[in-house]
């Protein structure tokens, strides 16, 4: 398995999340745990500590997405894709990112999600089908733009 790839935008988001966890969230949970001894706070602290380890690992091991060769005609990790759901005139935009980055911004979707994995490798004008938790969905790819 190759090293994870991060865009500069994703790297900045992860660095901001790391700061929030280290400076705000974890110290607050540690203080609350010391005050109350509540097992729910202890569980939250463990989960937050694991998230911080994930963020640190991603920042330490990721290669810049901008250094990777890019085919502008094919949907790839880091692309923003404009689509139209079958039977609708409304356009939607998805930015395809790794799993960790998808947790940082609600407008980003993981390439491992049903829609993200369906869009990977598609081209403008093609239709893709995704099996989502709400049922099957078809999208037409209207445009592909590289995340900067």
C-alpha positions as CSV (number, residue, x, y, z in Angstrom):
1,X,0.0,0.0,0.0
2,X,1.4,3.4,-1.0
3,X,1.8,6.4,1.2
4,X,-1.3,8.5,1.8
5,X,-1.5,11.7,-0.4
6,X,-2.7,15.0,1.0
7,X,-3.5,18.3,-0.8
8,X,-2.1,21.5,0.7
9,X,-5.7,22.3,1.8
10,X,-6.1,19.0,3.5
11,X,-2.6,19.3,5.1
12,X,-3.6,22.7,6.6
13,X,-6.9,21.3,7.8
14,X,-5.1,18.4,9.5
15,X,-2.6,20.8,11.1
16,X,-5.4,22.9,12.4
17,X,-7.2,19.8,13.8
18,X,-4.0,18.6,15.5
19,X,-3.6,22.0,17.2
20,X,-7.3,21.9,18.4
21,X,-6.8,18.4,19.8
22,X,-3.5,19.1,21.5
23,X,-4.3,22.6,22.8
24,X,-8.0,22.5,23.5
25,X,-9.8,19.2,23.4
26,X,-7.5,16.8,25.1
27,X,-6.5,19.2,28.0
28,X,-10.2,19.9,28.6
29,X,-11.1,16.2,28.7
30,X,-8.2,15.5,31.0
31,X,-9.4,18.2,33.4
32,X,-13.0,17.0,33.2
33,X,-11.8,13.4,33.9
34,X,-9.7,14.5,36.9
35,X,-12.7,16.4,38.3
36,X,-15.4,13.8,37.8
37,X,-13.8,10.4,37.0
38,X,-16.7,9.8,34.7
39,X,-16.1,6.7,32.5
40,X,-17.8,8.4,29.5
41,X,-15.2,11.2,29.6
42,X,-12.5,8.6,29.9
43,X,-13.9,6.9,26.7
44,X,-14.0,10.3,24.9
45,X,-10.4,11.0,25.9
46,X,-9.3,7.6,24.5
47,X,-11.1,8.3,21.2
48,X,-9.7,11.8,21.0
49,X,-6.2,10.5,21.7
50,X,-6.5,7.9,18.9
51,X,-7.7,10.6,16.5
52,X,-4.7,12.7,17.4
53,X,-2.4,9.8,16.7
54,X,-4.1,9.3,13.3
55,X,-3.7,12.9,12.4
56,X,0.0,12.9,13.5
57,X,0.6,9.7,11.4
58,X,-1.1,11.2,8.3
59,X,0.9,14.4,8.6
60,X,4.2,12.5,9.1
61,X,3.7,10.0,6.3
62,X,1.7,11.7,3.6
63,X,3.1,12.9,0.3
64,X,1.9,16.1,-1.3
65,X,-0.9,15.5,-3.7
66,X,0.4,18.3,-5.9
67,X,3.6,16.3,-6.6
68,X,1.6,13.4,-8.1
69,X,0.9,13.2,-11.9
70,X,-2.6,14.2,-12.6
71,X,-4.9,13.4,-15.6
72,X,-7.5,16.2,-15.7
73,X,-9.8,14.1,-17.8
74,X,-10.3,11.4,-15.1
75,X,-11.7,11.7,-11.6
76,X,-8.9,11.2,-9.1
77,X,-8.2,11.7,-5.4
78,X,-8.1,15.5,-4.7
79,X,-10.5,16.4,-7.5
80,X,-13.7,18.4,-7.1
81,X,-16.4,16.8,-9.2
82,X,-19.6,18.5,-10.4
83,X,-22.4,16.0,-10.9
84,X,-26.1,15.8,-11.6
85,X,-28.3,13.1,-10.0
86,X,-30.3,11.1,-12.6
87,X,-33.7,12.7,-13.0
88,X,-32.7,16.0,-11.4
89,X,-31.6,19.4,-12.8
90,X,-29.7,20.3,-9.6
91,X,-25.9,20.2,-9.6
92,X,-23.9,18.9,-6.7
93,X,-20.2,19.1,-6.0
94,X,-18.0,16.5,-4.3
95,X,-14.4,16.8,-3.4
96,X,-12.8,13.4,-3.2
97,X,-10.3,13.0,-0.3
98,X,-8.9,10.3,2.0
99,X,-10.9,8.9,4.9
100,X,-9.2,11.1,7.6
101,X,-9.7,14.3,5.6
102,X,-13.4,13.5,5.0
103,X,-13.9,13.9,8.8
104,X,-12.6,17.4,8.7
105,X,-14.9,19.1,6.2
106,X,-18.5,18.2,5.5
107,X,-18.1,19.1,1.8
108,X,-15.4,16.5,1.3
109,X,-16.2,12.8,0.7
110,X,-14.0,9.8,1.2
111,X,-12.8,7.9,-1.9
112,X,-13.9,4.8,0.1
113,X,-17.5,6.0,0.4
114,X,-20.1,4.6,-2.0
115,X,-20.3,7.8,-4.0
116,X,-16.5,8.6,-3.8
117,X,-15.5,5.1,-5.0
118,X,-18.1,5.2,-7.8
119,X,-16.8,8.5,-9.1
120,X,-13.1,7.5,-9.0
121,X,-11.8,6.8,-12.5
122,X,-14.9,8.3,-14.3
123,X,-14.8,10.9,-17.0
124,X,-16.8,14.0,-17.9
125,X,-20.1,12.9,-19.6
126,X,-20.1,9.4,-18.0
127,X,-22.7,8.1,-15.7
128,X,-21.8,6.3,-12.5
129,X,-23.9,4.3,-10.1
130,X,-23.5,4.2,-6.3
131,X,-25.1,2.0,-3.8
132,X,-25.7,4.4,-0.9
133,X,-27.3,3.6,2.5
134,X,-30.4,5.4,1.1
135,X,-30.4,3.1,-2.0
136,X,-28.9,3.2,-5.4
137,X,-28.1,6.6,-7.0
138,X,-26.9,7.5,-10.5
139,X,-24.9,10.6,-11.3
140,X,-23.7,12.1,-14.5
141,X,-20.2,13.6,-14.3
142,X,-20.4,17.2,-15.5
143,X,-17.0,18.6,-14.6
144,X,-13.7,17.7,-13.0
145,X,-11.5,20.3,-11.2
146,X,-8.3,19.7,-9.3
147,X,-8.4,20.7,-5.6
148,X,-5.9,23.4,-4.9
